Amino acid sequence: MWGSRSAVSNATLRQEQYANVALVVDLARWLNDRGQANPIPPAETVAYRVVGSDRTLWIITALLLAVMPALAVGGALLTWFDRR
């Protein structure tokens, strides 16, 4: 069995070396017996907060704005020097 956009075309289904005819018949039977779809409940969204002192927020800000970019640039420079 193989699949593509033309897998269900008459020209393809007439070829006996593929099992597409059996697949299409089984898919049609499965679709016929499915019934109604189950409703999907809406997902609940939760807002996350960082609760901390002013010092904690300054540390998080420093990490995100200074330390992490500096480490990324430093790693890129080390990689560039190593490949040169």
mmCIF file of the N, C-alpha and C atoms, coordinates in Angstrom:
data_MODEL
# 
_entry.id   MODEL 
# 
loop_
_atom_site.group_PDB 
_atom_site.id 
_atom_site.type_symbol 
_atom_site.label_atom_id 
_atom_site.label_alt_id 
_atom_site.label_comp_id 
_atom_site.label_asym_id 
_atom_site.label_entity_id 
_atom_site.label_seq_id 
_atom_site.pdbx_PDB_ins_code 
_atom_site.Cartn_x 
_atom_site.Cartn_y 
_atom_site.Cartn_z 
_atom_site.occupancy 
_atom_site.B_iso_or_equiv 
_atom_site.pdbx_formal_charge 
_atom_site.auth_seq_id 
_atom_site.auth_comp_id 
_atom_site.auth_asym_id 
_atom_site.auth_atom_id 
_atom_site.pdbx_PDB_model_num 
ATOM 1   N N  . MET A 1 1  ? 0.834   -1.168 0.000   1.00 0.00 ? 1  MET A N  1 
ATOM 2   C CA . MET A 1 1  ? 0.000   0.000  0.000   1.00 0.00 ? 1  MET A CA 1 
ATOM 3   C C  . MET A 1 1  ? 0.876   1.228  0.000   1.00 0.00 ? 1  MET A C  1 
ATOM 4   N N  . TRP A 1 2  ? 0.471   2.269  -0.679  1.00 0.00 ? 2  TRP A N  1 
ATOM 5   C CA . TRP A 1 2  ? 1.179   3.533  -0.708  1.00 0.00 ? 2  TRP A CA 1 
ATOM 6   C C  . TRP A 1 2  ? 0.153   4.650  -0.755  1.00 0.00 ? 2  TRP A C  1 
ATOM 7   N N  . GLY A 1 3  ? 0.562   5.866  -0.494  1.00 0.00 ? 3  GLY A N  1 
ATOM 8   C CA . GLY A 1 3  ? -0.399  6.958  -0.482  1.00 0.00 ? 3  GLY A CA 1 
ATOM 9   C C  . GLY A 1 3  ? 0.142   8.219  -1.116  1.00 0.00 ? 3  GLY A C  1 
ATOM 10  N N  . SER A 1 4  ? -0.742  8.961  -1.735  1.00 0.00 ? 4  SER A N  1 
ATOM 11  C CA . SER A 1 4  ? -0.464  10.284 -2.280  1.00 0.00 ? 4  SER A CA 1 
ATOM 12  C C  . SER A 1 4  ? -1.813  10.924 -2.584  1.00 0.00 ? 4  SER A C  1 
ATOM 13  N N  . ARG A 1 5  ? -1.786  12.059 -3.273  1.00 0.00 ? 5  ARG A N  1 
ATOM 14  C CA . ARG A 1 5  ? -3.052  12.706 -3.607  1.00 0.00 ? 5  ARG A CA 1 
ATOM 15  C C  . ARG A 1 5  ? -3.876  11.875 -4.579  1.00 0.00 ? 5  ARG A C  1 
ATOM 16  N N  . SER A 1 6  ? -3.229  11.129 -5.412  1.00 0.00 ? 6  SER A N  1 
ATOM 17  C CA . SER A 1 6  ? -3.954  10.342 -6.410  1.00 0.00 ? 6  SER A CA 1 
ATOM 18  C C  . SER A 1 6  ? -4.193  8.905  -5.956  1.00 0.00 ? 6  SER A C  1 
ATOM 19  N N  . ALA A 1 7  ? -4.041  8.626  -4.669  1.00 0.00 ? 7  ALA A N  1 
ATOM 20  C CA . ALA A 1 7  ? -4.166  7.248  -4.175  1.00 0.00 ? 7  ALA A CA 1 
ATOM 21  C C  . ALA A 1 7  ? -5.583  6.711  -4.302  1.00 0.00 ? 7  ALA A C  1 
ATOM 22  N N  . VAL A 1 8  ? -6.575  7.581  -4.382  1.00 0.00 ? 8  VAL A N  1 
ATOM 23  C CA . VAL A 1 8  ? -7.965  7.133  -4.452  1.00 0.00 ? 8  VAL A CA 1 
ATOM 24  C C  . VAL A 1 8  ? -8.532  7.322  -5.859  1.00 0.00 ? 8  VAL A C  1 
ATOM 25  N N  . SER A 1 9  ? -7.690  7.675  -6.809  1.00 0.00 ? 9  SER A N  1 
ATOM 26  C CA . SER A 1 9  ? -8.185  7.848  -8.175  1.00 0.00 ? 9  SER A CA 1 
ATOM 27  C C  . SER A 1 9  ? -8.458  6.482  -8.815  1.00 0.00 ? 9  SER A C  1 
ATOM 28  N N  . ASN A 1 10 ? -9.299  6.477  -9.840  1.00 0.00 ? 10 ASN A N  1 
ATOM 29  C CA . ASN A 1 10 ? -9.651  5.217  -10.511 1.00 0.00 ? 10 ASN A CA 1 
ATOM 30  C C  . ASN A 1 10 ? -8.436  4.540  -11.128 1.00 0.00 ? 10 ASN A C  1 
ATOM 31  N N  . ALA A 1 11 ? -7.542  5.324  -11.704 1.00 0.00 ? 11 ALA A N  1 
ATOM 32  C CA . ALA A 1 11 ? -6.358  4.740  -12.341 1.00 0.00 ? 11 ALA A CA 1 
ATOM 33  C C  . ALA A 1 11 ? -5.496  4.003  -11.322 1.00 0.00 ? 11 ALA A C  1 
ATOM 34  N N  . THR A 1 12 ? -5.398  4.533  -10.128 1.00 0.00 ? 12 THR A N  1 
ATOM 35  C CA . THR A 1 12 ? -4.590  3.895  -9.096  1.00 0.00 ? 12 THR A CA 1 
ATOM 36  C C  . THR A 1 12 ? -5.311  2.705  -8.495  1.00 0.00 ? 12 THR A C  1 
ATOM 37  N N  . LEU A 1 13 ? -6.615  2.836  -8.264  1.00 0.00 ? 13 LEU A N  1 
ATOM 38  C CA . LEU A 1 13 ? -7.357  1.746  -7.631  1.00 0.00 ? 13 LEU A CA 1 
ATOM 39  C C  . LEU A 1 13 ? -7.472  0.519  -8.546  1.00 0.00 ? 13 LEU A C  1 
ATOM 40  N N  . ARG A 1 14 ? -7.322  0.690  -9.841  1.00 0.00 ? 14 ARG A N  1 
ATOM 41  C CA . ARG A 1 14 ? -7.389  -0.448 -10.765 1.00 0.00 ? 14 ARG A CA 1 
ATOM 42  C C  . ARG A 1 14 ? -6.124  -1.300 -10.744 1.00 0.00 ? 14 ARG A C  1 
ATOM 43  N N  . GLN A 1 15 ? -5.039  -0.768 -10.234 1.00 0.00 ? 15 GLN A N  1 
ATOM 44  C CA . GLN A 1 15 ? -3.778  -1.515 -10.203 1.00 0.00 ? 15 GLN A CA 1 
ATOM 45  C C  . GLN A 1 15 ? -3.827  -2.549 -9.095  1.00 0.00 ? 15 GLN A C  1 
ATOM 46  N N  . GLU A 1 16 ? -3.596  -3.802 -9.432  1.00 0.00 ? 16 GLU A N  1 
ATOM 47  C CA . GLU A 1 16 ? -3.752  -4.883 -8.473  1.00 0.00 ? 16 GLU A CA 1 
ATOM 48  C C  . GLU A 1 16 ? -2.562  -5.026 -7.528  1.00 0.00 ? 16 GLU A C  1 
ATOM 49  N N  . GLN A 1 17 ? -1.420  -4.426 -7.850  1.00 0.00 ? 17 GLN A N  1 
ATOM 50  C CA . GLN A 1 17 ? -0.258  -4.614 -6.985  1.00 0.00 ? 17 GLN A CA 1 
ATOM 51  C C  . GLN A 1 17 ? -0.333  -3.799 -5.693  1.00 0.00 ? 17 GLN A C  1 
ATOM 52  N N  . TYR A 1 18 ? -1.253  -2.869 -5.602  1.00 0.00 ? 18 TYR A N  1 
ATOM 53  C CA . TYR A 1 18 ? -1.419  -2.058 -4.399  1.00 0.00 ? 18 TYR A CA 1 
ATOM 54  C C  . TYR A 1 18 ? -2.662  -2.495 -3.634  1.00 0.00 ? 18 TYR A C  1 
ATOM 55  N N  . ALA A 1 19 ? -2.638  -2.263 -2.340  1.00 0.00 ? 19 ALA A N  1 
ATOM 56  C CA . ALA A 1 19 ? -3.777  -2.614 -1.493  1.00 0.00 ? 19 ALA A CA 1 
ATOM 57  C C  . ALA A 1 19 ? -4.671  -1.412 -1.241  1.00 0.00 ? 19 ALA A C  1 
ATOM 58  N N  . ASN A 1 20 ? -4.638  -0.415 -2.098  1.00 0.00 ? 20 ASN A N  1 
ATOM 59  C CA . ASN A 1 20 ? -5.422  0.799  -1.878  1.00 0.00 ? 20 ASN A CA 1 
ATOM 60  C C  . ASN A 1 20 ? -6.921  0.545  -1.943  1.00 0.00 ? 20 ASN A C  1 
ATOM 61  N N  . VAL A 1 21 ? -7.370  -0.420 -2.739  1.00 0.00 ? 21 VAL A N  1 
ATOM 62  C CA . VAL A 1 21 ? -8.800  -0.700 -2.828  1.00 0.00 ? 21 VAL A CA 1 
ATOM 63  C C  . VAL A 1 21 ? -9.311  -1.155 -1.462  1.00 0.00 ? 21 VAL A C  1 
ATOM 64  N N  . ALA A 1 22 ? -8.596  -2.074 -0.824  1.00 0.00 ? 22 ALA A N  1 
ATOM 65  C CA . ALA A 1 22 ? -9.007  -2.553 0.496   1.00 0.00 ? 22 ALA A CA 1 
ATOM 66  C C  . ALA A 1 22 ? -8.983  -1.421 1.515   1.00 0.00 ? 22 ALA A C  1 
ATOM 67  N N  . LEU A 1 23 ? -7.981  -0.561 1.429   1.00 0.00 ? 23 LEU A N  1 
ATOM 68  C CA . LEU A 1 23 ? -7.893  0.566  2.353   1.00 0.00 ? 23 LEU A CA 1 
ATOM 69  C C  . LEU A 1 23 ? -9.061  1.520  2.179   1.00 0.00 ? 23 LEU A C  1 
ATOM 70  N N  . VAL A 1 24 ? -9.390  1.878  0.956   1.00 0.00 ? 24 VAL A N  1 
ATOM 71  C CA . VAL A 1 24 ? -10.486 2.814  0.698   1.00 0.00 ? 24 VAL A CA 1 
ATOM 72  C C  . VAL A 1 24 ? -11.815 2.217  1.157   1.00 0.00 ? 24 VAL A C  1 
ATOM 73  N N  . VAL A 1 25 ? -12.024 0.935  0.913   1.00 0.00 ? 25 VAL A N  1 
ATOM 74  C CA . VAL A 1 25 ? -13.264 0.288  1.346   1.00 0.00 ? 25 VAL A CA 1 
ATOM 75  C C  . VAL A 1 25 ? -13.339 0.276  2.870   1.00 0.00 ? 25 VAL A C  1 
ATOM 76  N N  . ASP A 1 26 ? -12.233 -0.060 3.545   1.00 0.00 ? 26 ASP A N  1 
ATOM 77  C CA . ASP A 1 26 ? -12.226 -0.063 5.006   1.00 0.00 ? 26 ASP A CA 1 
ATOM 78  C C  . ASP A 1 26 ? -12.445 1.335  5.569   1.00 0.00 ? 26 ASP A C  1 
ATOM 79  N N  . LEU A 1 27 ? -11.832 2.353  4.950   1.00 0.00 ? 27 LEU A N  1 
ATOM 80  C CA . LEU A 1 27 ? -12.040 3.732  5.416   1.00 0.00 ? 27 LEU A CA 1 
ATOM 81  C C  . LEU A 1 27 ? -13.491 4.171  5.244   1.00 0.00 ? 27 LEU A C  1 
ATOM 82  N N  . ALA A 1 28 ? -14.107 3.803  4.134   1.00 0.00 ? 28 ALA A N  1 
ATOM 83  C CA . ALA A 1 28 ? -15.510 4.166  3.912   1.00 0.00 ? 28 ALA A CA 1 
ATOM 84  C C  . ALA A 1 28 ? -16.410 3.479  4.940   1.00 0.00 ? 28 ALA A C  1 
ATOM 85  N N  . ARG A 1 29 ? -16.132 2.218  5.240   1.00 0.00 ? 29 ARG A N  1 
ATOM 86  C CA . ARG A 1 29 ? -16.927 1.519  6.267   1.00 0.00 ? 29 ARG A CA 1 
ATOM 87  C C  . ARG A 1 29 ? -16.730 2.160  7.633   1.00 0.00 ? 29 ARG A C  1 
ATOM 88  N N  . TRP A 1 30 ? -15.506 2.540  7.950   1.00 0.00 ? 30 TRP A N  1 
ATOM 89  C CA . TRP A 1 30 ? -15.227 3.164  9.243   1.00 0.00 ? 30 TRP A CA 1 
ATOM 90  C C  . TRP A 1 30 ? -15.947 4.505  9.352   1.00 0.00 ? 30 TRP A C  1 
ATOM 91  N N  . LEU A 1 31 ? -15.910 5.312  8.275   1.00 0.00 ? 31 LEU A N  1 
ATOM 92  C CA . LEU A 1 31 ? -16.597 6.603  8.299   1.00 0.00 ? 31 LEU A CA 1 
ATOM 93  C C  . LEU A 1 31 ? -18.105 6.433  8.429   1.00 0.00 ? 31 LEU A C  1 
ATOM 94  N N  . ASN A 1 32 ? -18.649 5.396  7.832   1.00 0.00 ? 32 ASN A N  1 
ATOM 95  C CA . ASN A 1 32 ? -20.083 5.150  7.880   1.00 0.00 ? 32 ASN A CA 1 
ATOM 96  C C  . ASN A 1 32 ? -20.546 4.777  9.292   1.00 0.00 ? 32 ASN A C  1 
ATOM 97  N N  . ASP A 1 33 ? -19.715 4.071  10.055  1.00 0.00 ? 33 ASP A N  1 
ATOM 98  C CA . ASP A 1 33 ? -20.101 3.593  11.391  1.00 0.00 ? 33 ASP A CA 1 
ATOM 99  C C  . ASP A 1 33 ? -19.692 4.534  12.515  1.00 0.00 ? 33 ASP A C  1 
ATOM 100 N N  . ARG A 1 34 ? -19.112 5.660  12.214  1.00 0.00 ? 34 ARG A N  1 
ATOM 101 C CA . ARG A 1 34 ? -18.570 6.531  13.258  1.00 0.00 ? 34 ARG A CA 1 
ATOM 102 C C  . ARG A 1 34 ? -19.625 7.191  14.119  1.00 0.00 ? 34 ARG A C  1 
ATOM 103 N N  . GLY A 1 35 ? -20.685 7.649  13.573  1.00 0.00 ? 35 GLY A N  1 
ATOM 104 C CA . GLY A 1 35 ? -21.679 8.387  14.347  1.00 0.00 ? 35 GLY A CA 1 
ATOM 105 C C  . GLY A 1 35 ? -21.248 9.825  14.551  1.00 0.00 ? 35 GLY A C  1 
ATOM 106 N N  . GLN A 1 36 ? -21.820 10.464 15.578  1.00 0.00 ? 36 GLN A N  1 
ATOM 107 C CA . GLN A 1 36 ? -21.508 11.863 15.843  1.00 0.00 ? 36 GLN A CA 1 
ATOM 108 C C  . GLN A 1 36 ? -20.175 11.993 16.561  1.00 0.00 ? 36 GLN A C  1 
ATOM 109 N N  . ALA A 1 37 ? -19.500 13.072 16.283  1.00 0.00 ? 37 ALA A N  1 
ATOM 110 C CA . ALA A 1 37 ? -18.219 13.332 16.932  1.00 0.00 ? 37 ALA A CA 1 
ATOM 111 C C  . ALA A 1 37 ? -18.444 13.742 18.389  1.00 0.00 ? 37 ALA A C  1 
ATOM 112 N N  . ASN A 1 38 ? -17.485 13.392 19.234  1.00 0.00 ? 38 ASN A N  1 
ATOM 113 C CA . ASN A 1 38 ? -17.551 13.777 20.642  1.00 0.00 ? 38 ASN A CA 1 
ATOM 114 C C  . ASN A 1 38 ? -17.193 15.248 20.781  1.00 0.00 ? 38 ASN A C  1 
ATOM 115 N N  . PRO A 1 39 ? -17.943 15.979 21.599  1.00 0.00 ? 39 PRO A N  1 
ATOM 116 C CA . PRO A 1 39 ? -17.603 17.393 21.774  1.00 0.00 ? 39 PRO A CA 1 
ATOM 117 C C  . PRO A 1 39 ? -16.307 17.538 22.579  1.00 0.00 ? 39 PRO A C  1 
ATOM 118 N N  . ILE A 1 40 ? -15.493 18.482 22.186  1.00 0.00 ? 40 ILE A N  1 
ATOM 119 C CA . ILE A 1 40 ? -14.241 18.748 22.895  1.00 0.00 ? 40 ILE A CA 1 
ATOM 120 C C  . ILE A 1 40 ? -14.479 19.942 23.806  1.00 0.00 ? 40 ILE A C  1 
ATOM 121 N N  . PRO A 1 41 ? -14.274 19.764 25.107  1.00 0.00 ? 41 PRO A N  1 
ATOM 122 C CA . PRO A 1 41 ? -14.506 20.889 26.027  1.00 0.00 ? 41 PRO A CA 1 
ATOM 123 C C  . PRO A 1 41 ? -13.447 21.975 25.814  1.00 0.00 ? 41 PRO A C  1 
ATOM 124 N N  . PRO A 1 42 ? -13.832 23.223 26.014  1.00 0.00 ? 42 PRO A N  1 
ATOM 125 C CA . PRO A 1 42 ? -12.855 24.297 25.849  1.00 0.00 ? 42 PRO A CA 1 
ATOM 126 C C  . PRO A 1 42 ? -11.775 24.218 26.927  1.00 0.00 ? 42 PRO A C  1 
ATOM 127 N N  . ALA A 1 43 ? -10.560 24.543 26.550  1.00 0.00 ? 43 ALA A N  1 
ATOM 128 C CA . ALA A 1 43 ? -9.440  24.499 27.497  1.00 0.00 ? 43 ALA A CA 1 
ATOM 129 C C  . ALA A 1 43 ? -9.498  25.713 28.412  1.00 0.00 ? 43 ALA A C  1 
ATOM 130 N N  . GLU A 1 44 ? -9.158  25.481 29.659  1.00 0.00 ? 44 GLU A N  1 
ATOM 131 C CA . GLU A 1 44 ? -9.120  26.575 30.615  1.00 0.00 ? 44 GLU A CA 1 
ATOM 132 C C  . GLU A 1 44 ? -7.741  27.217 30.573  1.00 0.00 ? 44 GLU A C  1 
ATOM 133 N N  . THR A 1 45 ? -7.717  28.526 30.489  1.00 0.00 ? 45 THR A N  1 
ATOM 134 C CA . THR A 1 45 ? -6.441  29.238 30.484  1.00 0.00 ? 45 THR A CA 1 
ATOM 135 C C  . THR A 1 45 ? -6.147  29.749 31.885  1.00 0.00 ? 45 THR A C  1 
ATOM 136 N N  . VAL A 1 46 ? -4.890  29.642 32.263  1.00 0.00 ? 46 VAL A N  1 
ATOM 137 C CA . VAL A 1 46 ? -4.461  30.072 33.585  1.00 0.00 ? 46 VAL A CA 1 
ATOM 138 C C  . VAL A 1 46 ? -3.368  31.113 33.409  1.00 0.00 ? 46 VAL A C  1 
ATOM 139 N N  . ALA A 1 47 ? -3.512  32.227 34.070  1.00 0.00 ? 47 ALA A N  1 
ATOM 140 C CA . ALA A 1 47 ? -2.486  33.261 34.027  1.00 0.00 ? 47 ALA A CA 1 
ATOM 141 C C  . ALA A 1 47 ? -1.450  32.967 35.106  1.00 0.00 ? 47 ALA A C  1 
ATOM 142 N N  . TYR A 1 48 ? -0.186  33.011 34.724  1.00 0.00 ? 48 TYR A N  1 
ATOM 143 C CA . TYR A 1 48 ? 0.892   32.756 35.677  1.00 0.00 ? 48 TYR A CA 1 
ATOM 144 C C  . TYR A 1 48 ? 1.491   34.074 36.129  1.00 0.00 ? 48 TYR A C  1 
ATOM 145 N N  . ARG A 1 49 ? 1.832   34.113 37.405  1.00 0.00 ? 49 ARG A N  1 
ATOM 146 C CA . ARG A 1 49 ? 2.433   35.318 37.971  1.00 0.00 ? 49 ARG A CA 1 
ATOM 147 C C  . ARG A 1 49 ? 3.682   34.939 38.732  1.00 0.00 ? 49 ARG A C  1 
ATOM 148 N N  . VAL A 1 50 ? 4.627   35.858 38.748  1.00 0.00 ? 50 VAL A N  1 
ATOM 149 C CA . VAL A 1 50 ? 5.808   35.698 39.588  1.00 0.00 ? 50 VAL A CA 1 
ATOM 150 C C  . VAL A 1 50 ? 5.601   36.580 40.808  1.00 0.00 ? 50 VAL A C  1 
ATOM 151 N N  . VAL A 1 51 ? 5.492   35.941 41.943  1.00 0.00 ? 51 VAL A N  1 
ATOM 152 C CA . VAL A 1 51 ? 5.297   36.682 43.180  1.00 0.00 ? 51 VAL A CA 1 
ATOM 153 C C  . VAL A 1 51 ? 6.625   36.651 43.934  1.00 0.00 ? 51 VAL A C  1 
ATOM 154 N N  . GLY A 1 52 ? 7.212   37.803 44.085  1.00 0.00 ? 52 GLY A N  1 
ATOM 155 C CA . GLY A 1 52 ? 8.499   37.881 44.776  1.00 0.00 ? 52 GLY A CA 1 
ATOM 156 C C  . GLY A 1 52 ? 8.788   39.300 45.180  1.00 0.00 ? 52 GLY A C  1 
ATOM 157 N N  . SER A 1 53 ? 9.887   39.440 45.864  1.00 0.00 ? 53 SER A N  1 
ATOM 158 C CA . SER A 1 53 ? 10.275  40.769 46.309  1.00 0.00 ? 53 SER A CA 1 
ATOM 159 C C  . SER A 1 53 ? 10.868  41.546 45.138  1.00 0.00 ? 53 SER A C  1 
ATOM 160 N N  . ASP A 1 54 ? 11.143  42.812 45.373  1.00 0.00 ? 54 ASP A N  1 
ATOM 161 C CA . ASP A 1 54 ? 11.758  43.638 44.339  1.00 0.00 ? 54 ASP A CA 1 
ATOM 162 C C  . ASP A 1 54 ? 13.130  43.101 43.941  1.00 0.00 ? 54 ASP A C  1 
ATOM 163 N N  . ARG A 1 55 ? 13.856  42.576 44.913  1.00 0.00 ? 55 ARG A N  1 
ATOM 164 C CA . ARG A 1 55 ? 15.190  42.017 44.639  1.00 0.00 ? 55 ARG A CA 1 
ATOM 165 C C  . ARG A 1 55 ? 15.076  40.800 43.711  1.00 0.00 ? 55 ARG A C  1 
ATOM 166 N N  . THR A 1 56 ? 14.087  39.938 43.953  1.00 0.00 ? 56 THR A N  1 
ATOM 167 C CA . THR A 1 56 ? 13.893  38.754 43.116  1.00 0.00 ? 56 THR A CA 1 
ATOM 168 C C  . THR A 1 56 ? 13.565  39.160 41.681  1.00 0.00 ? 56 THR A C  1 
ATOM 169 N N  . LEU A 1 57 ? 12.710  40.149 41.522  1.00 0.00 ? 57 LEU A N  1 
ATOM 170 C CA . LEU A 1 57 ? 12.366  40.608 40.187  1.00 0.00 ? 57 LEU A CA 1 
ATOM 171 C C  . LEU A 1 57 ? 13.565  41.245 39.478  1.00 0.00 ? 57 LEU A C  1 
ATOM 172 N N  . TRP A 1 58 ? 14.425  41.962 40.226  1.00 0.00 ? 58 TRP A N  1 
ATOM 173 C CA . TRP A 1 58 ? 15.634  42.525 39.630  1.00 0.00 ? 58 TRP A CA 1 
ATOM 174 C C  . TRP A 1 58 ? 16.593  41.421 39.185  1.00 0.00 ? 58 TRP A C  1 
ATOM 175 N N  . ILE A 1 59 ? 16.702  40.375 39.968  1.00 0.00 ? 59 ILE A N  1 
ATOM 176 C CA . ILE A 1 59 ? 17.581  39.255 39.599  1.00 0.00 ? 59 ILE A CA 1 
ATOM 177 C C  . ILE A 1 59 ? 17.066  38.565 38.340  1.00 0.00 ? 59 ILE A C  1 
ATOM 178 N N  . ILE A 1 60 ? 15.757  38.332 38.267  1.00 0.00 ? 60 ILE A N  1 
ATOM 179 C CA . ILE A 1 60 ? 15.177  37.700 37.076  1.00 0.00 ? 60 ILE A CA 1 
ATOM 180 C C  . ILE A 1 60 ? 15.368  38.594 35.857  1.00 0.00 ? 60 ILE A C  1 
ATOM 181 N N  . THR A 1 61 ? 15.172  39.901 36.017  1.00 0.00 ? 61 THR A N  1 
ATOM 182 C CA . THR A 1 61 ? 15.361  40.836 34.908  1.00 0.00 ? 61 THR A CA 1 
ATOM 183 C C  . THR A 1 61 ? 16.820  40.853 34.453  1.00 0.00 ? 61 THR A C  1 
ATOM 184 N N  . ALA A 1 62 ? 17.740  40.850 35.401  1.00 0.00 ? 62 ALA A N  1 
ATOM 185 C CA . ALA A 1 62 ? 19.163  40.844 35.040  1.00 0.00 ? 62 ALA A CA 1 
ATOM 186 C C  . ALA A 1 62 ? 19.528  39.570 34.304  1.00 0.00 ? 62 ALA A C  1 
ATOM 187 N N  . LEU A 1 63 ? 18.990  38.447 34.748  1.00 0.00 ? 63 LEU A N  1 
ATOM 188 C CA . LEU A 1 63 ? 19.277  37.186 34.064  1.00 0.00 ? 63 LEU A CA 1 
ATOM 189 C C  . LEU A 1 63 ? 18.766  37.193 32.638  1.00 0.00 ? 63 LEU A C  1 
ATOM 190 N N  . LEU A 1 64 ? 17.550  37.685 32.451  1.00 0.00 ? 64 LEU A N  1 
ATOM 191 C CA . LEU A 1 64 ? 16.950  37.658 31.120  1.00 0.00 ? 64 LEU A CA 1 
ATOM 192 C C  . LEU A 1 64 ? 17.545  38.691 30.175  1.00 0.00 ? 64 LEU A C  1 
ATOM 193 N N  . LEU A 1 65 ? 17.923  39.861 30.680  1.00 0.00 ? 65 LEU A N  1 
ATOM 194 C CA . LEU A 1 65 ? 18.378  40.942 29.815  1.00 0.00 ? 65 LEU A CA 1 
ATOM 195 C C  . LEU A 1 65 ? 19.890  41.049 29.673  1.00 0.00 ? 65 LEU A C  1 
ATOM 196 N N  . ALA A 1 66 ? 20.656  40.481 30.600  1.00 0.00 ? 66 ALA A N  1 
ATOM 197 C CA . ALA A 1 66 ? 22.103  40.652 30.527  1.00 0.00 ? 66 ALA A CA 1 
ATOM 198 C C  . ALA A 1 66 ? 22.850  39.321 30.485  1.00 0.00 ? 66 ALA A C  1 
ATOM 199 N N  . VAL A 1 67 ? 22.613  38.463 31.431  1.00 0.00 ? 67 VAL A N  1 
ATOM 200 C CA . VAL A 1 67 ? 23.421  37.252 31.565  1.00 0.00 ? 67 VAL A CA 1 
ATOM 201 C C  . VAL A 1 67 ? 23.147  36.276 30.421  1.00 0.00 ? 67 VAL A C  1 
ATOM 202 N N  . MET A 1 68 ? 21.893  35.991 30.130  1.00 0.00 ? 68 MET A N  1 
ATOM 203 C CA . MET A 1 68 ? 21.569  35.015 29.085  1.00 0.00 ? 68 MET A CA 1 
ATOM 204 C C  . MET A 1 68 ? 22.051  35.469 27.704  1.00 0.00 ? 68 MET A C  1 
ATOM 205 N N  . PRO A 1 69 ? 21.797  36.714 27.279  1.00 0.00 ? 69 PRO A N  1 
ATOM 206 C CA . PRO A 1 69 ? 22.335  37.138 25.982  1.00 0.00 ? 69 PRO A CA 1 
ATOM 207 C C  . PRO A 1 69 ? 23.868  37.131 25.943  1.00 0.00 ? 69 PRO A C  1 
ATOM 208 N N  . ALA A 1 70 ? 24.514  37.503 27.053  1.00 0.00 ? 70 ALA A N  1 
ATOM 209 C CA . ALA A 1 70 ? 25.976  37.486 27.097  1.00 0.00 ? 70 ALA A CA 1 
ATOM 210 C C  . ALA A 1 70 ? 26.503  36.064 26.943  1.00 0.00 ? 70 ALA A C  1 
ATOM 211 N N  . LEU A 1 71 ? 25.866  35.091 27.578  1.00 0.00 ? 71 LEU A N  1 
ATOM 212 C CA . LEU A 1 71 ? 26.276  33.698 27.424  1.00 0.00 ? 71 LEU A CA 1 
ATOM 213 C C  . LEU A 1 71 ? 26.070  33.206 25.999  1.00 0.00 ? 71 LEU A C  1 
ATOM 214 N N  . ALA A 1 72 ? 24.975  33.615 25.371  1.00 0.00 ? 72 ALA A N  1 
ATOM 215 C CA . ALA A 1 72 ? 24.715  33.201 23.993  1.00 0.00 ? 72 ALA A CA 1 
ATOM 216 C C  . ALA A 1 72 ? 25.748  33.801 23.041  1.00 0.00 ? 72 ALA A C  1 
ATOM 217 N N  . VAL A 1 73 ? 26.055  35.084 23.197  1.00 0.00 ? 73 VAL A N  1 
ATOM 218 C CA . VAL A 1 73 ? 27.047  35.721 22.339  1.00 0.00 ? 73 VAL A CA 1 
ATOM 219 C C  . VAL A 1 73 ? 28.426  35.124 22.595  1.00 0.00 ? 73 VAL A C  1 
ATOM 220 N N  . GLY A 1 74 ? 28.754  34.882 23.858  1.00 0.00 ? 74 GLY A N  1 
ATOM 221 C CA . GLY A 1 74 ? 30.041  34.259 24.186  1.00 0.00 ? 74 GLY A CA 1 
ATOM 222 C C  . GLY A 1 74 ? 30.163  32.869 23.590  1.00 0.00 ? 74 GLY A C  1 
ATOM 223 N N  . GLY A 1 75 ? 29.096  32.080 23.652  1.00 0.00 ? 75 GLY A N  1 
ATOM 224 C CA . GLY A 1 75 ? 29.115  30.746 23.046  1.00 0.00 ? 75 GLY A CA 1 
ATOM 225 C C  . GLY A 1 75 ? 29.267  30.812 21.538  1.00 0.00 ? 75 GLY A C  1 
ATOM 226 N N  . ALA A 1 76 ? 28.622  31.786 20.922  1.00 0.00 ? 76 ALA A N  1 
ATOM 227 C CA . ALA A 1 76 ? 28.745  31.951 19.472  1.00 0.00 ? 76 ALA A CA 1 
ATOM 228 C C  . ALA A 1 76 ? 30.166  32.357 19.096  1.00 0.00 ? 76 ALA A C  1 
ATOM 229 N N  . LEU A 1 77 ? 30.770  33.243 19.876  1.00 0.00 ? 77 LEU A N  1 
ATOM 230 C CA . LEU A 1 77 ? 32.147  33.645 19.595  1.00 0.00 ? 77 LEU A CA 1 
ATOM 231 C C  . LEU A 1 77 ? 33.122  32.484 19.774  1.00 0.00 ? 77 LEU A C  1 
ATOM 232 N N  . LEU A 1 78 ? 32.946  31.697 20.824  1.00 0.00 ? 78 LEU A N  1 
ATOM 233 C CA . LEU A 1 78 ? 33.810  30.537 21.026  1.00 0.00 ? 78 LEU A CA 1 
ATOM 234 C C  . LEU A 1 78 ? 33.674  29.536 19.883  1.00 0.00 ? 78 LEU A C  1 
ATOM 235 N N  . THR A 1 79 ? 32.464  29.322 19.420  1.00 0.00 ? 79 THR A N  1 
ATOM 236 C CA . THR A 1 79 ? 32.251  28.417 18.299  1.00 0.00 ? 79 THR A CA 1 
ATOM 237 C C  . THR A 1 79 ? 32.887  28.962 17.035  1.00 0.00 ? 79 THR A C  1 
ATOM 238 N N  . TRP A 1 80 ? 32.768  30.269 16.809  1.00 0.00 ? 80 TRP A N  1 
ATOM 239 C CA . TRP A 1 80 ? 33.355  30.883 15.625  1.00 0.00 ? 80 TRP A CA 1 
ATOM 240 C C  . TRP A 1 80 ? 34.877  30.776 15.656  1.00 0.00 ? 80 TRP A C  1 
ATOM 241 N N  . PHE A 1 81 ? 35.488  31.049 16.839  1.00 0.00 ? 81 PHE A N  1 
ATOM 242 C CA . PHE A 1 81 ? 36.938  30.931 16.952  1.00 0.00 ? 81 PHE A CA 1 
ATOM 243 C C  . PHE A 1 81 ? 37.397  29.484 16.778  1.00 0.00 ? 81 PHE A C  1 
ATOM 244 N N  . ASP A 1 82 ? 36.634  28.543 17.277  1.00 0.00 ? 82 ASP A N  1 
ATOM 245 C CA . ASP A 1 82 ? 37.007  27.144 17.170  1.00 0.00 ? 82 ASP A CA 1 
ATOM 246 C C  . ASP A 1 82 ? 36.966  26.662 15.716  1.00 0.00 ? 82 ASP A C  1 
ATOM 247 N N  . ARG A 1 83 ? 36.035  27.158 14.934  1.00 0.00 ? 83 ARG A N  1 
ATOM 248 C CA . ARG A 1 83 ? 35.921  26.743 13.532  1.00 0.00 ? 83 ARG A CA 1 
ATOM 249 C C  . ARG A 1 83 ? 36.885  27.471 12.613  1.00 0.00 ? 83 ARG A C  1 
ATOM 250 N N  . ARG A 1 84 ? 37.456  28.543 13.080  1.00 0.00 ? 84 ARG A N  1 
ATOM 251 C CA . ARG A 1 84 ? 38.407  29.308 12.253  1.00 0.00 ? 84 ARG A CA 1 
ATOM 252 C C  . ARG A 1 84 ? 39.721  28.688 12.189  1.00 0.00 ? 84 ARG A C  1 
# 
